[in-house]
Amino acid sequence: MDGERRASQALSSGLPEGGAGGESPGDGGPVPGSSGSSALLQAEVLDLDEDEDDLEVFSKDASLMDMNSFSPMMPTSPLSMINQVKFEDEPDLKDLFITVDEPESHVTTVETFITYRIITKTSRGEFDSSEFEVRRRYQDFLWLKGKLEDAHPTLIIPPLPEKFIVKGMVERFNDDFIETRRKALQKFLNRIADHPTLTFNEDFKVFLTAQTWELSSHKKQGPGLLSRMGQTVRAVAWSMRGVKSRPEEFMEMNNFIEMFSQKINLIDKISQRIYKEEREYFDEMKEYGPVHILWSATEEDLVDTLKSVASCVDKCCKATEKRMSGLSEALLPVVHEYVLYSEILMGVMKRRDQIQAELDSKVEALTSKKADTDLALNVVIYTRRFSRFNHPWIPGMRKPQPIRELNLSEVTQQDSHPSDFRAKLTEEIGKLEDKVECANNALKADWERWKQNMQNDIKSAFTDMAEENIHYYEQCLATWESFLTSQTDLPLEEASEDKP
């Protein structure tokens, strides 16, 4: 490093930059006006070569600086842009992997339920081991979601699949229903694991690592029933009271949520109807091919043609089945998940409004208390002034009683310590203001993150569906074009055979 410092001093003492006043040092030519400097520079270059590690670090920093400076003369490819984004977002290394699999049915005298195996692999230091395996039922997922909402009321908690039977499902515990729920539960846990705040929640860690009896014991450590009922009653009271003045940014957010809820629910209904019609079309198409096979047995002249039609129908039937599978696995779950997200967002906005309503109620209470105190002071002043006048007594009238002067302690006797009460109320208001500010900042940060994820998910789902549709129609078109080609060449071959 001493050699590097001396080299920089030599450069600053009179060596011109490359191309400015003579030949660059890389050209090997002499530099005018630098007698003796070249020898010094060569000696210092030797010193730099001896410290290769420092030189290597310096070169890497310089290359990164050049790479991240977007000069108009520098060509930027899409790949380089992606790499730069990844570099700026570092560290972005995933250290928590969760898998939900192996559902098991449990039948007891009281109830029947399904448990799922949850395997967690992690490299985080706060975990006692690198791998955990537990079994959880749906009620445990509901408990986790509730704990996350209590700990982070204005963060957007990922939605769980519906508790009740999905419309159209005949059997609650059939394979399709269980597999659909398993995928949704795994996505729920993975979204929590990818969240920058929720992933470090202590209840989430307990959910992933504790055995069944440990989790039951941990659940009992929460607030009691009466405490939860009190919190619920207060929350309902504040929600009924409403918010007088919601900030403009949250008004825009609420309007977006309402519009988004309407649109995504409509898209979900249309997608479900399309899938239902595709299923009916597929069921009828499966019967269409065998009919042509049976028909060919009675038409000797059309045997090849009818069998070719049956083959084409069979190929199109397989393509349709593949397309339906992509629709049910790629598009429908994503759309329905954001239907549930719209309900989650409404709940988040309601909880934010409850926090602000609590603050508004405390501010009104303090304002009312100050007004009562001011009124009491005015009464005392008015009483003292009124007692100074001497009112004449008229015969035949009841003699007025002497007016006794009032003091502030008598007027406010119901509140023996008004100043202490106001101080306590002011302290509560300060805490609530901090709570509202933290809730607003958390919601705004999580809102931007959620919108970005939503746009990426929706875009990816519709793009995949479009590619799947194109592939499906191209495959069906090629199948029928090959059939037409074979049928067009058939009369020409027969005509050539009839010629002498």
N, C-alpha and C positions, 0 to 999 in steps of 0.2 A: 504493500500500500504506500510505503514511502516513495518507491519508484514512480508510482502513479501520480503522487502529489507533485514530485519534482518535474515530471513530464508536463503536467498542466501548467506549472509555473513557467517552464521554458516556452510553452506555446503562447502564454499570455504576455511574455516579455518582448515579443517582436516577431514571432513567426506568423506570416500571413495565412489566411485560410486558403484552401485549395482553389486555384483559378483566379484568386483576387489580385495577387501582385506578382505572380510568376508561376512556375510549374509546381504541381502538387507534389507532396512528399512521396506519393506512390509512384510517380513517374521516374524517380531515381535521379532527376536532374538537380543542379544546385539552385538554391533559393537566394535571389539577390538580397544583399543587405543582411545576411545572416551568417557571417563568418564565425566559425567556432560553434555555431548553434547546431549544425548537422551532427557534429561529433557528440555533442551533449545529448541530442535527441536519440542517436543510435545507442548510446550507453543506457539511456533511460528505457528504451524499447527492450533492451536485454533484461533490465530489472522487471519490466512488466511481464516478460515471458516467464520469469521465474515464479510469478504468482498467478498461475493459470486459473485457479479457482475464482479469484476476484474478477479476473478478466472475463471468465465465462458468465458469471452472474451479471456483470455489467452489460455484456452483449445481449443476454436474454432480456434484461430490462429495456434495453434500447429497442430490441425487436418488437417487444410487446407494445412499447409506446408508439412505435411507428404503425403497428398493426391496428391499434385502437384509434389512431388519429385519422378521421375520414377526410382525406384530402380530395379535392375535386379531380386531381390527376390520377388518383389511385383507383383502379377498377375493382369493384366489389361484387363478387358473385353471391348468389343466394346461399351457397354453402358457407362462405366466409361470414356472412351476416349471422347465420345460425350459430356458428362457432363463437362469434363475438358475444351474442346474447347469452350463450351458455357460460362463457368466461365471466361476464359481468354478474351473472346470477350465482356464481360459486360462493359458498359450497352448496351444491345441489345433489349430494350423494344420498341415495336412499339407504336408510339404516334400519328399517322396520318392514318386515315382510309378513303378511298375514294371509292364511289360506283357510277357507271354510269348506269342509267336505264331510263325507260319511254320515249322512243323516240316519238317525235311529229312532224307531217308534217305541214309545213306552206306554204301556197300558196298566193302569192302576184301578182300584175300586172307586176312586173319586174322579179321575180324569184320564184323558189320553193326550199325549203331547209328543213332539219331535224334538230331539236334541241334535246338535251339530258339533262335530269336532273342529276345534280352532287350533291351528298350529301357528305359532309365532316364532320367527327367527329374527334376531336383532344383534347389533354390535354396540348398543348403547351401554354406557357404564352404570346407569342407575338400575339396570336389570341384574338380578342375581345370577342369571344364566343366559346362554346365547340361544336357547330353544325351549319353548314351552308348549305343552299340549293339554288342553282343557276341553270340557264339553259344556255347551250352553244351550238353553232353550230360548224361545222367543221372548218370554217374560224378562229374561236377563238383559236382552237387547233393549227392551223398553225402559228398564231401570237405568241403563247406561245413558240412554238419550235424555231421560229426565234429569239425571245428575249433571250432564253437560249443559243443559239449559239453565239449571239453577246456578251453576258456577259461571257461566258466560251468557247472560240473558240477551245480549245484543249481537252475539256471533251467530252465523248461519249454520246451524247444525244439520248435517246430512239427513235426509228422510229415511225412515224405515218402510218396508212394504206393509200394506194394509194388514191389520190383524184378522179381519174377517175374510170369508171366502170370496175370491174374485168372481165377478159376474160371469156366468157361463160355465163355471167349474161345478161338476156334479158331485164329485167325491173330494172331501177336504184333504185327505191324505193320499191322493193318487200321486203317481210319479212326476207328472208334469207340474203339479202345484208345488211339490216339495223342491224340485229342481229350480223352478222359477224363484221361489223364496230363498233358496240357498245362494243363488247368484246375487240377489238383491242384498242379502245380509253381508256377503263378502264385499260388495261394493261399498256398503255403509261403513264397514270397518276400515277399508282401504282409504276412503275419503277422509276419515278421521286421522288416520296415520299420516296422510299427506298434508294435513292442515298445520300451519306453522305454530298454532297455539294449542289446539285441541289435542295434538299428538303427545303433549307433555302433561296432560291432565292425570292426576293421581288415580281417579276412579277408572279411567281407561286402562291404566297399568294394572290395577287390581283385576279388572275384567279379563285381561289377557293372561294373567299369571296365576291367579288364586284358584285353588281347588273348589269344588262345589260347596263344601261345608265352610270353607274360609270366606267365600263370597256371601253366603247366607249370614255369617257373623258380621261381615263388613256392612251389609245392608241395614242391620239393626242399630248401627252406630249413628245413623242420621237423626234428624229432629223427630220428635214425637208426633203423634197424630194431632194433638191439640195445637201444637205449634204450626204444623202444616195447614191446619184448618184456618188458623188466624191469618197466616200469610195469604191464603186463598181469598178469605173474606176481604182483606185489605186490598188485594189486587183487583178484585171485582169492584170494590167501591171506587178505586181510582180510575178504573176503566169506564165505569158508568159516569164518573164525573167528567171525564174527557180532558182534552188539552185545549187551553184557550188560544195559544199562538204557537203553532209548530213551525220550526225553522223552514225556510224556503227550500233548502236542499232536500230536506226530508219530505216536504210536500211533493216535490218532483219524484222522489224515490217511491212514495206511496202511489202516485199516479202511474208510474211505470209498472209497479207490481200489479195493480188492478188491470191494466191493459194486457200485460203479459199473461196473467191468469186467464183472461177471456180467450186469448189467442191460442195458448197452449192447450187449454181444455178442448177447444174446437178441433185443433189438429189431432188430438188424442182420439176424439170420437170418430173423426173421418178415417184415421189410420186403422182403428179397430173395425170399422165397417168395411174398409177395403180388404183387410185380412179375412174377414168372414166371407166376403164374396169370393175371394181367391180360393178359400177352402171349399166352398160349394162348387166352384168351377173345376177344381182339382178332383173332387169326388165324382163328378159327372164324366170328366175326361178319362178316368180310370176304367169306366164301363164302356167307353166309346171304342177303344181298340179291340177288345174281345168280340164285339159285335161284328167287326169287319172280318175277323178270322172265321167266325161261324158263317158269315155270308159267303166267303170264298169257297166253302165246301159245296155250295149249290150252284156256283157259276164257274164253269170250266174255263170259259174265255176270259174271265176277269180275275182269275186266281192270283196272278202276279201283281196286278194293280191293287187289289184289295189288301193283299198281304203287305205291300209297300205302304199303303195308307195306314195300316195298323202299326207298322214299324215306326212311321213318322209320328203318329199319335203317342206311341210309347216313349219316344225320345223327348217329345214336347212335354209329356207328363212328368218325366224325370226332371227336366229343366224347371218346370213350374214348382215342383216340390222343393228343389234347391232354392228357388227364389223365395218361396214362402218361409223357408227356414231362415234365410237371411233377413227377411222382414221381421220375423218374430224375435230374432236374437239381436239384431243391430238397431232397428228403428224403434219398434214398439217399446222396449224397456227404457230407452233414453227419453222418449217423449213422455212416457208415464212418470218417470222419475222427476221430471221437471214440473209435471202437474202437482206432484207431492211437494216439490220445492216451493211452488207458489203459495201453498198453505203454510209452509214453514216461514216464508218471508212475511206473510201477514201476521203470524204469531210474533216474530221478531219486532215488527213495527209496533205491535200492541204492547209488548213489554217495554220498549223504549218510551212509549207514551205514558205508561204507568209510572216509570221513574220520574219523568218530567212532571206528571200530575202530582206526585208526592211532593216534589219541590214547590210547585205552585201552591199547594194547600198550606205548606209551612210558611211560605211568604205571605199568603193572605192572613194566616193566623197572627203573624208578627205585626202586619199592618193593622189588623183589627185591634190587637192589644195596644199598640201605640195610639190608635184613635180613642180607645176607651180611657187611656191615661190622660190624653189631652182633654177629653170631655169632663173627666173628674176635676181637672185643674180649672176648667172654665166654670164648673158648678161652684167650686170653692170661692173663686173670685167674685162670681155673681152674688153669692150669698152674703159675702162680706160687704159688698156695696149696698145691697138691698136692706141690710140691717141698720144702716145709718139713718134712714128716713124715719120720721115720726108721723105715724098716721093717726089722725084725730078719731076719737071714739064718738059715735053718734048714739044718742039714747034709743033704746028699743032694739038695738042690734047687739049680737053676741060680742062680748069684748074679745078682741083678738089676742091670741097668745103671744107672748114675747118670742121673737125670732132668735133662735140660737145659732151662733156661727158654727159652720161645718169646717172640718179640716180634711185633708187628703186621706189620712189613715181611716177615717170613718167611711168615706165614700168608697174606698177600695178595700174594705175589711174582708171581702171574700178572697182576696189575693194578698196574703200577708207579706209576700216577697215578690213584688212585680218586677223588680230589676233583675233578680235571679232567674225568674222565668224567661224574661226577654233575652238574657245572656245565654241561657240554655237553648232557646229557640234559634238564636243567631248562630250558635255553634252547630246545631243540626242542619241549618240551611247551608252553612259552609261545606259541611260534609256531603250534603246532597248535591250541591253545585259541582263538587269534584266528581261525584258519582255520575252525574249527567254528562259531564265533559268526557269522562272515560268511556261511558257507554256510547256516546256519539262518535268518538274517534274510533272505537273498535268496530262499530257498524260501518262507518265510511270506508275503513281499510278492508274489511271483509267483503263489503259490497262490490268494490272494484275487482277483488280477486274472484268472487263468485260470477260476476258478469263475464269476465274473461274466460273462465272455465265453461260457462254456459254457451257462449258463442262458439268456442272450439268444439264442444260436444255436439251441439246441434248441427253445426256445419259439417263435421265429420260424419254424423249419422245420415244426413241427406245426401252427402257426396257418395258415401258407400252405397246407399240405396239407388242412386242414379247410375253408378257403374254396374251394379247388379242388374238393373233393368236393361241397360244397353247390352250387356253380355247375354241376358236371357233372350231378348228379341233377335239379336244376331244369330244365336244358336238355332232358334226356331226358324228364322228366315233361311238359313243355310240348309236346314233339314228339308224344308218344303221345296227349295230351289233344286236340290238334288233329286227329289221325287219328280218334279216337272221335267228336268233334263232326261231322266230315264224314260219317262213316258213319251217325250218328244222323239227320242231316237228309236223307240220301238217300232212305229209304223214304217220308218225308213228302212230298217233291217228286214221287215217282212216283205216290203215291196221289192227289195233287191233280191231276195230269195225266190220270188215268183217270176222274175225275169229269166228267159232262156240263156 
